[in-house]
Amino acid sequence: MTSRTDAPPSAARELRLALLLVLAGAGLLFLAGGQDWATGTLLAPAPLPSTRLTATGSMVVSGLSGLAVLGLAGLAAVAATKGRGRALVGALLAAAGVVTVLVVVRTLIGGAPDALGAAPAMSSFTVWPWVGLLAGLLLAAGGLVVAVRGQRWAALSSRYDAPAARAQRPPPRPEVAAWDALDRGRDPTLEVPDPDAAADPTHDPDPTAPPAPVDDPVEAGPDDPA
């Protein structure tokens, strides 16, 4: 029997974690792109009023919204693909996260005046560049999980296959079937063949139903007819 880490429930948890990381990263990045990243005050000679300058994330980092859209598109691709295709999607997501981190760090190092494109008397960054940095890290982490572990996950779209397509799929390995039985609350060592399952491959027995009794063989006595 395989170890518990190779069981399908573990793969499902990894898939949910990766999807959550990618969704959080792309969502935060999309939100941060529309917020003010840098603010400043440009002083003017009296009696002219001072001018307040602001620069949003999309103004400071060109293509930031595109990276967020790429993350959201990758989220759907992770759920729809499998095998090497899913690993490739994970690598692209990880690369998008790394690019996001690099451009945000470069913006923070350059300073607020650089971000504003002017030299105001007072300038500073808001909290949103740091949110963008966190978004990039989450996106990179989710993509890395998909790239490294994604090939062992089943495609989410397979659960919506037609009954005929599901019937053509090969039966699960015995160790996988045993873990599935444990997840349903049944003892796999007491399982007996289900006639309904043989007639209908899509049949899912009631997990609360007790196992069917098995009659013990009765040996024939010397006076019993053969």
C-alpha positions in Angstrom: 0.0 0.0 0.0 1.3 3.5 -0.8 2.0 6.0 1.9 -0.7 8.5 3.0 1.1 11.3 1.2 0.5 9.6 -2.1 -3.2 9.3 -1.5 -5.7 11.2 -3.6 -7.0 13.3 -0.6 -3.5 14.7 -0.1 -3.3 15.6 -3.8 -6.7 17.3 -3.5 -5.5 19.4 -0.5 -2.4 20.4 -2.5 -4.6 21.5 -5.4 -6.8 23.6 -3.2 -3.8 25.2 -1.6 -2.2 26.1 -5.0 -5.5 27.5 -6.3 -6.0 29.6 -3.2 -2.4 31.0 -3.4 -2.8 31.9 -7.1 -6.3 33.4 -6.5 -5.1 35.5 -3.6 -2.0 36.7 -5.4 -3.8 37.6 -8.6 -6.7 39.2 -6.7 -4.4 41.3 -4.5 -2.3 42.4 -7.5 -5.4 43.5 -9.4 -6.6 45.4 -6.4 -3.3 47.1 -5.7 -2.9 48.2 -9.3 -5.7 50.6 -9.0 -4.6 52.2 -5.7 -2.2 55.1 -5.0 1.4 53.8 -4.5 3.1 57.1 -4.1 2.0 60.5 -3.0 3.7 63.9 -2.8 3.2 67.6 -2.4 4.7 70.0 -5.1 5.2 73.4 -3.5 4.4 76.5 -5.6 5.5 80.1 -5.1 3.1 82.2 -3.0 0.3 82.9 -3.4 -0.2 79.8 -5.6 -1.5 76.7 -3.8 0.5 73.6 -3.4 -0.2 70.7 -5.7 -0.8 67.1 -4.5 0.7 64.4 -6.7 -0.4 60.8 -6.8 0.7 57.7 -8.8 -1.3 54.5 -8.9 0.3 51.1 -9.2 -0.6 50.8 -12.9 1.0 54.1 -13.5 4.2 53.2 -11.6 4.5 49.7 -13.0 3.4 49.3 -16.6 1.8 45.9 -17.2 0.8 45.3 -13.6 -2.8 44.7 -14.6 -1.7 42.4 -17.3 0.2 40.3 -14.7 -3.0 40.1 -12.6 -5.1 39.0 -15.6 -2.4 36.4 -16.4 -2.7 35.1 -12.8 -6.5 34.8 -13.1 -6.3 33.1 -16.5 -3.7 30.7 -15.1 -6.1 29.8 -12.3 -8.6 28.5 -14.8 -5.8 26.7 -16.7 -4.6 24.9 -13.6 -8.1 23.5 -13.0 -8.6 22.5 -16.6 -5.2 20.9 -17.4 -3.2 18.0 -16.1 0.2 16.4 -16.5 3.0 18.3 -18.2 0.5 21.0 -19.4 -0.4 21.8 -15.8 3.3 21.9 -14.8 3.9 24.4 -17.7 1.1 26.6 -16.5 2.6 26.5 -13.0 6.0 27.6 -14.3 4.4 30.5 -16.1 2.5 31.6 -13.0 5.7 31.3 -10.9 7.5 33.4 -13.5 4.7 36.0 -13.4 5.1 36.2 -9.6 8.8 36.6 -9.8 8.5 39.4 -12.4 6.0 41.1 -10.1 8.3 40.9 -7.1 11.3 42.3 -9.1 9.4 45.3 -10.6 7.9 46.2 -7.2 11.3 46.0 -5.5 12.9 48.1 -8.2 10.1 50.7 -7.7 10.7 50.8 -3.9 14.4 51.2 -4.4 14.0 54.0 -6.9 12.0 56.0 -4.3 8.7 57.9 -4.3 10.0 60.9 -6.4 11.0 58.5 -9.2 7.5 56.9 -9.0 5.8 60.3 -9.2 8.0 61.5 -12.1 8.6 64.7 -10.3 10.6 66.2 -7.4 8.1 67.3 -4.9 9.1 68.8 -1.5 7.5 65.8 0.3 6.8 62.4 -1.0 6.3 58.9 0.3 5.0 55.5 -0.6 1.7 54.2 0.7 1.1 50.6 1.9 0.0 49.4 -1.6 3.4 48.7 -3.0 3.9 46.3 -0.2 0.6 44.7 -1.0 1.8 44.3 -4.5 5.0 42.7 -3.3 3.0 40.2 -1.2 0.7 39.5 -4.2 3.8 38.6 -6.3 5.1 36.3 -3.6 1.8 34.5 -3.3 1.5 34.2 -7.1 5.1 32.8 -7.3 4.5 30.3 -4.5 1.2 29.0 -6.0 2.8 28.7 -9.4 5.8 26.8 -7.8 3.5 24.3 -6.1 1.6 23.7 -9.4 4.9 23.3 -11.3 6.4 20.8 -8.8 3.3 18.8 -7.7 0.7 19.5 -10.3 1.4 16.5 -12.5 0.1 14.1 -9.9 -3.3 15.9 -9.5 -6.4 14.8 -11.4 -8.1 17.3 -13.8 -11.1 18.9 -12.1 -13.0 18.7 -15.4 -13.0 14.9 -15.2 -15.8 14.9 -12.6 -18.1 16.4 -15.2 -17.4 13.8 -17.9 -20.3 12.0 -19.5 -21.1 8.6 -18.0 -19.8 6.8 -21.1 -16.5 8.6 -20.8 -16.2 7.7 -17.1 -17.0 4.1 -17.9 -14.1 4.0 -20.4 -11.6 5.1 -17.8 -9.5 2.3 -16.2 -10.5 1.2 -12.7 -8.5 2.8 -9.8 -5.5 0.9 -8.4 -6.3 -1.3 -5.4 -4.4 1.0 -3.0 -6.2 4.1 -4.3 -9.6 2.3 -4.0 -8.7 1.4 -0.4 -8.1 5.0 0.5 -11.3 6.1 -1.2 -13.2 3.5 1.0 -11.6 4.8 4.1 -12.5 8.4 3.2 -16.2 7.2 2.9 -16.0 5.7 6.4 -15.9 2.1 5.3 -13.5 -0.7 6.1 -11.9 -1.8 2.8 -11.1 -5.2 4.2 -14.8 -5.9 4.6 -15.8 -4.7 1.1 -17.9 -7.1 -1.0 -18.7 -6.7 -4.7 -21.6 -4.4 -5.4 -23.9 -5.7 -8.1 -25.1 -2.2 -8.9 -21.6 -1.0 -9.4 -20.9 -3.8 -11.9 -24.0 -2.9 -13.9 -23.4 0.9 -13.7 -19.8 2.2 -13.4 -21.0 5.5 -12.2 -22.9 4.0 -9.3 -21.8 5.4 -5.9 -22.9 3.1 -3.1 -24.4 4.7 0.0 -21.5 5.2 2.5 -23.9 4.8 5.5 -25.2 1.4 4.3 -23.9 -1.6 6.3 -21.8 -4.2 4.3 -23.8 -7.0 2.8 -23.7 -10.2 4.8 -21.7 -13.1 3.4 -23.1 -16.6 4.0 -20.7 -19.1 5.5 -20.4 -22.3 3.4 -22.0 -25.3 5.0 -20.3 -28.6 4.6 -22.4 -31.5 3.5 -22.9 -34.3 6.0 -22.5 -38.0 5.1 -26.3 -38.4 4.9 -26.9 -35.3 2.9 -27.4 -35.6 -0.9 -24.3 -34.6 -2.9 
